């Protein structure tokens, strides 16, 4: 853990922090603050169209299915356990930097999703696949003549595959153990079995499953959190003041909290925001590329919406619940901290309900991530269908095991904390994010061309160029 923490500290040092903020500013300013100026348009054309029967264009899945997998992959332990750990380690000020990252992340994610859809490819069976490795190959390699795009793609892929050591199994085992007293190993084994059941039927089926599970989970969690905030409404002004002041001055030691400097607060806030929203990470574009859509930016709006829901809404509720209940300096971290905060108002019943929600959130995240791994394996194999099927089938067997090993180490060794587990997450987030952010900044010109065309076609801003190609491969 000492080695992992050292590498994590180096990775999440000033270069990556500056890169995240710089990329966010480039896309926010370059788009003329699209996430503010056209927030109504974003909401109207995302959540406002969820149950539309209109044919949305070519692709494999409906928007509701895609957004449910993507939100299921993003909304989960990061929003509940990750945010709690950020506050436990960095103090209330970490919540402020989560908000900053979310605001800038709306445009970063909109850009990476749009690029993924634009550069996507159709396989021999007519399925659409895309993502960072695809826009590295076509955008960097072919269009810009960068010969070493493959090196970047490999580094990105290694970082993404590091997420097989997922937080989900650990967080579920930790939560169920804390609430029901069931041994972590037993919970971990059950989770492995459910993961096998969920992934055996692959991407299109995952979309239908996620569409039924994810939306009600989000609504339920938000309602429960808002109830707690309302009960503690008199503490809300002080909580907001603490969040804002600590973000720039650091947090003094108090209770079981050891204190934190500004640099640590910024780091924990930005890293947890990226893990919870996946903005700039390059993950959810891999599933968005399969969506039925008429325009890349139209799908990009869903990317912005994900950040709005997952981070602006759910992470905010988690942060405020922890701070207004006064448990942020209790010495707890991860999911147990969130559970304890919910229990202060909702009692044991609330704890049980939130534990079930965590379980479902985590399972949706695990199944959503399977879609990302499959996309990378498909791109790696190219047109070799036999190799593709072999690798995918082998990976199905391997996929749940590393996450269980994390539970095994925590349960048997009993010397790994939630904060330690999140240091592993910092590695598997930071490595691919560093590569992906550099690439989307280089390809920002193409995104701004697509955005300009979108504004002309759908917002009446500018003139439509009839010769403009909406997709790299004509559809």
C-alpha distance (Angstrom), angle and dihedral (degrees) to the residues before:
residue distance angle dihedral
X1 . . .
X2 3.80 . .
X3 3.81 89.9 .
X4 3.80 92.4 45.9
X5 3.81 91.4 49.0
X6 3.83 91.8 49.7
X7 3.80 92.0 51.8
X8 3.79 90.7 44.0
X9 3.81 91.4 52.1
X10 3.81 90.8 51.0
X11 3.80 93.1 46.1
X12 3.79 93.8 47.9
X13 3.79 93.1 45.3
X14 3.78 126.2 117.4
X15 3.88 97.3 -65.3
X16 3.82 94.9 62.2
X17 3.80 93.5 39.4
X18 3.81 90.5 51.8
X19 3.82 90.6 45.5
X20 3.81 92.6 52.9
X21 3.80 93.0 48.7
X22 3.83 93.1 42.1
X23 3.82 93.7 49.8
X24 3.80 90.7 47.4
X25 3.80 92.0 50.0
X26 3.83 92.5 47.0
X27 3.81 93.0 54.3
X28 3.81 94.4 38.9
X29 3.81 95.9 49.4
X30 3.81 93.5 36.1
X31 3.80 90.3 54.3
X32 3.82 90.7 46.8
X33 3.82 91.2 -114.4
X34 3.79 92.5 -55.7
X35 3.83 92.5 174.2
X36 3.82 89.2 62.7
X37 3.78 102.8 30.5
X38 3.79 93.4 48.3
X39 3.82 103.8 25.8
X40 3.80 90.0 122.7
X41 3.80 89.4 53.2
X42 3.82 91.1 48.8
X43 3.80 92.5 52.3
X44 3.81 93.8 42.3
X45 3.80 92.1 51.9
X46 3.79 96.3 43.7
X47 3.79 116.6 32.4
X48 3.81 88.7 17.4
X49 3.83 91.2 62.6
X50 3.80 100.6 40.9
X51 3.76 95.9 113.1
X52 3.79 98.3 33.4
X53 3.81 114.9 131.3
X54 3.80 91.8 -152.8
X55 3.81 116.2 125.6
X56 3.80 103.6 -111.0
X57 3.79 97.6 -160.9
X58 3.79 133.5 -96.7
X59 3.77 123.1 -19.6
X60 3.81 142.2 91.0
X61 3.81 104.5 -92.0
X62 3.78 141.2 35.1
X63 3.84 118.2 -107.9
X64 3.84 92.2 -108.8
X65 3.81 90.5 54.6
X66 3.79 93.4 46.8
X67 3.80 94.8 46.1
X68 3.81 90.4 46.7
X69 3.82 92.2 54.8
X70 3.80 91.4 43.5
X71 3.80 94.3 46.0
X72 3.79 88.8 41.8
X73 3.80 87.9 54.2
X74 3.80 92.6 47.6
X75 3.81 103.8 31.9
X76 3.75 106.5 67.4
X77 3.75 139.4 72.8
X78 3.81 90.8 -6.6
X79 3.79 91.5 62.7
X80 3.80 94.2 44.7
X81 3.80 109.9 24.9
X82 3.81 97.3 20.9
X83 3.79 95.8 52.6
X84 3.80 90.5 45.5
X85 3.81 90.6 52.4
X86 3.82 91.1 48.1
X87 3.81 90.6 55.5
X88 3.81 92.9 41.7
X89 3.82 90.3 53.1
X90 3.81 102.4 31.9
X91 3.78 102.8 24.6
X92 3.83 129.1 -126.3
X93 3.83 91.9 -46.7
X94 3.81 89.4 72.5
X95 3.83 87.7 73.4
X96 3.81 90.3 62.5
X97 3.81 92.1 55.8
X98 3.80 89.3 46.8
X99 3.82 86.7 58.6
X100 3.82 92.6 47.7
X101 3.80 90.8 50.0
X102 3.81 90.6 48.0
X103 3.81 93.5 50.6
X104 3.81 92.3 51.0
X105 3.80 91.3 35.6
X106 3.80 92.9 62.8
X107 3.80 89.4 70.2
X108 3.81 95.4 38.0
X109 3.78 90.6 55.0
X110 3.78 92.7 43.3
X111 3.81 88.3 54.4
X112 3.81 97.5 46.7
X113 3.81 92.5 46.2
X114 3.81 91.5 49.1
X115 3.80 91.2 49.5
X116 3.81 91.4 47.9
X117 3.81 91.8 53.2
X118 3.81 92.8 44.4
X119 3.82 94.3 50.9
X120 3.82 97.3 37.7
X121 3.81 122.8 128.4
X122 3.79 134.2 -142.1
X123 3.80 117.1 -129.0
X124 3.81 127.8 -142.3
X125 3.83 90.7 -87.6
X126 3.80 94.5 51.6
X127 3.80 95.7 -102.5
X128 3.82 120.1 141.3
X129 3.80 120.2 -130.0
X130 3.79 132.8 170.2
X131 3.78 146.5 136.6
X132 3.81 140.9 134.9
X133 3.81 95.7 -39.3
X134 3.81 89.0 53.4
X135 3.80 94.9 50.8
X136 3.80 89.1 44.1
X137 3.80 89.7 55.7
X138 3.79 97.3 43.2
X139 3.80 103.8 25.8
X140 3.80 99.1 38.9
X141 3.81 103.2 22.2
X142 3.78 103.4 37.4
X143 3.81 104.3 24.1
X144 3.80 100.7 34.7
X145 3.80 98.4 28.7
X146 3.80 95.3 -124.3
X147 3.81 102.1 160.7
X148 3.79 96.1 -166.8
X149 3.79 97.5 57.5
X150 3.81 87.3 115.9
X151 3.81 91.2 62.4
X152 3.80 90.1 55.0
X153 3.81 90.2 46.7
X154 3.82 91.5 52.4
X155 3.82 92.8 48.8
X156 3.80 89.5 48.0
X157 3.81 91.6 48.4
X158 3.81 93.4 48.6
X159 3.79 90.0 52.4
X160 3.80 92.3 48.9
X161 3.80 93.8 47.3
X162 3.80 88.1 52.2
X163 3.79 85.0 74.3
X164 3.80 90.1 77.1
X165 3.82 80.7 89.3
X166 3.77 85.0 69.4
X167 3.79 129.1 -178.3
X168 3.78 92.1 -138.8
X169 3.80 101.1 81.6
X170 3.81 91.3 43.0
X171 3.82 94.2 48.4
X172 3.81 92.6 47.4
X173 3.81 92.1 47.6
X174 3.80 90.9 46.7
X175 3.83 93.0 48.2
X176 3.81 96.7 45.1
X177 3.81 90.5 45.7
X178 3.82 91.3 51.3
X179 3.82 93.4 47.2
X180 3.81 104.6 35.6
X181 3.80 103.3 16.9
X182 3.81 92.3 -123.2
X183 3.85 111.4 152.4
X184 3.81 112.8 -98.4
X185 3.82 92.3 -128.4
X186 3.80 91.7 56.8
X187 3.80 92.0 49.1
X188 3.80 90.4 46.6
X189 3.81 92.2 53.6
X190 3.81 92.2 49.6
X191 3.80 89.1 49.8
X192 3.81 90.5 52.5
X193 3.80 90.1 54.1
X194 3.80 93.1 49.3
X195 3.80 90.5 48.4
X196 3.79 90.4 55.7
X197 3.80 90.7 50.2
X198 3.82 92.6 48.5
X199 3.81 98.0 47.6
X200 3.77 101.3 41.1
X201 3.81 92.9 84.8
X202 3.84 97.5 49.6
X203 3.81 135.4 -146.6
X204 3.86 108.6 -28.3
X205 3.83 91.9 47.8
X206 3.81 90.9 46.1
X207 3.79 88.4 58.3
X208 3.80 92.5 56.3
X209 3.82 91.5 46.3
X210 3.80 94.1 48.2
X211 3.82 92.5 47.1
X212 3.81 89.2 61.3
X213 3.81 98.4 42.6
X214 3.81 109.9 33.7
X215 3.86 105.0 56.1
X216 3.84 96.2 53.1
X217 3.82 90.4 44.9
X218 3.79 91.5 55.8
X219 3.81 93.4 47.5
X220 3.79 92.6 47.7
X221 3.79 94.7 49.9
X222 3.81 92.8 46.8
X223 3.81 93.1 49.7
X224 3.80 92.5 49.5
X225 3.79 92.1 48.8
X226 3.80 93.7 47.0
X227 3.82 90.3 52.4
X228 3.82 89.8 56.0
X229 3.80 92.2 47.8
X230 3.82 91.1 50.1
X231 3.82 91.3 50.3
X232 3.83 88.2 52.4
X233 3.80 94.7 38.3
X234 3.81 92.8 130.3
X235 3.81 88.6 62.3
X236 3.80 93.9 50.0
X237 3.85 98.9 87.7
X238 3.80 91.4 50.1
X239 3.81 91.0 45.7
X240 3.81 92.4 52.1
X241 3.82 90.5 46.7
X242 3.81 90.3 51.2
X243 3.81 92.1 49.3
X244 3.81 93.3 50.8
X245 3.80 98.2 41.1
X246 3.81 95.5 45.2
X247 3.80 91.0 50.0
X248 3.82 89.7 70.2
X249 3.81 104.2 25.3
X250 3.80 104.4 37.4
X251 3.79 127.3 -119.4
X252 3.78 123.3 -82.3
X253 3.80 121.1 -134.4
X254 3.80 111.8 -89.6
X255 3.78 134.2 159.7
X256 3.81 107.9 -21.7
X257 3.83 90.7 -22.8
X258 3.81 112.2 110.2
X259 3.80 96.5 -154.6
X260 3.82 130.1 -106.2
X261 3.80 137.3 -136.5
X262 3.81 124.6 -132.9
X263 3.83 93.5 -102.0
X264 3.82 91.8 56.0
X265 3.79 91.3 46.1
X266 3.82 92.3 52.6
X267 3.79 92.1 45.6
X268 3.79 95.6 49.9
X269 3.80 92.3 44.2
X270 3.80 95.4 50.2
X271 3.80 95.4 42.0
X272 3.80 94.0 49.5
X273 3.81 91.1 44.8
X274 3.79 90.7 54.2
X275 3.79 91.8 47.1
X276 3.80 92.6 49.4
X277 3.82 99.1 42.0
X278 3.84 98.9 26.6
X279 3.82 87.5 -143.7
X280 3.81 108.4 160.4
X281 3.80 91.6 2.6
X282 3.82 92.7 102.5
X283 3.79 95.7 -133.1
X284 3.81 109.9 108.6
X285 3.85 93.3 44.3
X286 3.81 84.7 72.1
X287 3.79 91.0 67.0
X288 3.81 96.7 34.3
X289 3.81 88.6 59.6
X290 3.83 88.1 68.5
X291 3.81 94.1 56.9
X292 3.77 126.9 115.8
X293 3.79 104.3 -114.9
X294 3.78 141.2 148.6
X295 3.81 95.8 -145.8
X296 3.83 133.4 22.8
X297 3.80 92.7 -129.0
X298 3.80 91.2 50.5
X299 3.79 86.6 63.1
X300 3.80 89.1 41.2
X301 3.81 88.1 63.8
X302 3.79 87.1 66.2
X303 3.80 89.3 57.0
X304 3.80 90.2 56.1
X305 3.81 89.8 46.1
X306 3.82 91.6 53.3
X307 3.80 91.1 56.8
X308 3.80 90.7 46.1
X309 3.81 92.3 53.2
X310 3.79 100.5 34.2
X311 3.79 99.9 42.2
X312 3.79 110.4 14.0
X313 3.81 91.9 45.7
X314 3.81 112.4 22.2
X315 3.83 98.4 31.9
X316 3.80 89.6 45.9
X317 3.80 91.4 52.9
X318 3.82 91.1 48.2
X319 3.83 91.6 48.6
X320 3.79 95.2 47.9
X321 3.81 93.5 45.1
X322 3.81 90.3 54.3
X323 3.81 95.0 45.3
X324 3.84 100.3 41.0
X325 3.82 91.4 49.5
X326 3.81 88.9 54.0
X327 3.82 94.8 -128.2
X328 3.80 97.1 117.2
X329 3.83 91.2 97.9
X330 3.82 95.6 41.0
X331 3.81 95.0 105.6
X332 3.80 93.1 -111.7
X333 3.80 120.0 119.9
X334 3.78 139.5 -178.4
X335 3.79 122.7 15.5
X336 3.85 94.1 -20.0
X337 3.82 88.7 62.6
X338 3.81 91.8 52.9
X339 3.81 90.7 45.0
X340 3.80 91.6 51.1
X341 3.81 91.0 49.9
X342 3.81 92.1 51.1
X343 3.81 90.7 47.0
X344 3.82 92.4 59.0
X345 3.80 89.4 73.5
X346 3.79 108.2 13.9
X347 3.81 95.1 41.6
X348 3.81 124.9 -151.4
X349 3.80 91.2 -35.1
X350 3.81 89.6 57.8
X351 3.79 90.5 49.4
X352 3.79 91.1 52.4
X353 3.79 92.3 47.9
X354 3.82 92.8 48.5
X355 3.81 90.5 47.6
X356 3.80 89.1 55.3
X357 3.82 89.0 47.7
X358 3.81 90.4 51.2
X359 3.80 89.2 50.5
X360 3.81 92.3 52.2
X361 3.81 93.0 42.1
X362 3.78 90.3 52.3
X363 3.79 94.6 47.1
X364 3.80 91.2 50.1
X365 3.81 88.6 49.8
X366 3.80 92.7 50.0
X367 3.80 92.9 48.7
X368 3.80 91.5 43.9
X369 3.79 90.3 53.8
X370 3.79 90.7 52.9
X371 3.81 86.7 66.6
X372 3.82 90.1 55.9
X373 3.79 93.4 50.5
X374 3.79 91.2 48.3
X375 3.81 91.9 53.2
X376 3.81 91.2 52.7
X377 3.80 92.0 48.2
X378 3.80 91.0 49.6
X379 3.80 92.3 51.7
X380 3.79 91.6 46.1
X381 3.81 91.6 54.8
X382 3.80 96.3 44.3
X383 3.81 111.3 -173.6
X384 3.82 95.0 -14.8
X385 3.79 97.0 112.3
X386 3.82 95.4 178.6
X387 3.81 93.2 52.9
X388 3.79 89.8 44.4
X389 3.80 94.2 55.1
X390 3.82 91.9 43.6
X391 3.80 94.4 52.2
X392 3.80 93.2 44.6
X393 3.82 92.3 49.9
X394 3.82 92.4 46.8
X395 3.80 91.5 48.1
X396 3.80 90.6 51.0
X397 3.79 87.9 63.2
X398 3.81 94.7 45.1
X399 3.81 99.3 39.9
X400 3.85 102.7 86.5
X401 3.82 96.4 38.8
X402 3.86 103.1 77.9
X403 3.81 91.4 51.0
X404 3.79 89.2 53.6
X405 3.82 90.6 50.0
X406 3.82 88.1 59.6
X407 3.83 88.5 54.8
X408 3.81 89.7 46.5
X409 3.81 92.5 53.6
X410 3.80 92.1 46.3
X411 3.80 94.5 46.5
X412 3.82 99.4 41.0
X413 3.80 100.9 31.4
X414 3.81 91.4 37.9
X415 3.79 90.3 -164.6
X416 3.81 101.1 98.1
X417 3.80 117.6 93.2
X418 3.77 130.4 -161.9
X419 3.80 88.8 -103.4
X420 3.82 89.4 55.3
X421 3.80 91.4 51.8
X422 3.80 90.6 51.4
X423 3.81 90.1 54.5
X424 3.81 86.1 64.3
X425 3.80 88.2 51.1
X426 3.81 89.1 53.3
X427 3.81 89.4 60.3
X428 3.78 95.9 47.9
X429 3.81 90.8 45.6
X430 3.78 99.9 42.4
X431 3.81 100.2 48.5
X432 3.84 98.4 55.5
X433 3.82 92.1 35.0
X434 3.81 92.0 56.2
X435 3.82 90.5 54.2
X436 3.80 96.0 40.9
X437 3.82 95.0 48.5
X438 3.80 92.1 52.5
X439 3.81 90.7 49.3
X440 3.81 97.2 48.3
X441 3.81 90.5 48.1
X442 3.81 89.1 53.2
X443 3.82 89.7 48.3
X444 3.82 93.9 42.5
X445 3.81 90.3 109.5
X446 3.80 91.0 65.2
X447 3.81 91.4 49.2
X448 3.80 91.8 51.2
X449 3.83 89.3 50.4
X450 3.80 89.6 52.4
X451 3.81 91.3 46.2
X452 3.80 91.6 49.9
X453 3.80 90.2 52.1
X454 3.81 91.3 46.3
X455 3.79 92.1 52.0
X456 3.79 90.1 51.0
X457 3.81 94.2 48.1
X458 3.81 101.2 40.0
X459 3.81 107.9 18.0
X460 3.79 100.9 37.0
X461 3.80 91.4 -122.4
X462 3.80 110.1 137.5
X463 3.80 131.6 -16.5
X464 3.80 125.6 -55.8
X465 3.81 114.8 -119.1
X466 3.85 105.1 -144.9
X467 3.82 90.5 -158.7
X468 3.80 95.7 55.3
X469 3.83 112.7 117.6
X470 3.78 111.4 -129.6
X471 3.82 93.3 -167.0
X472 3.78 132.4 31.7
X473 3.80 89.6 -130.2
X474 3.81 110.9 43.5
X475 3.80 109.3 -112.7
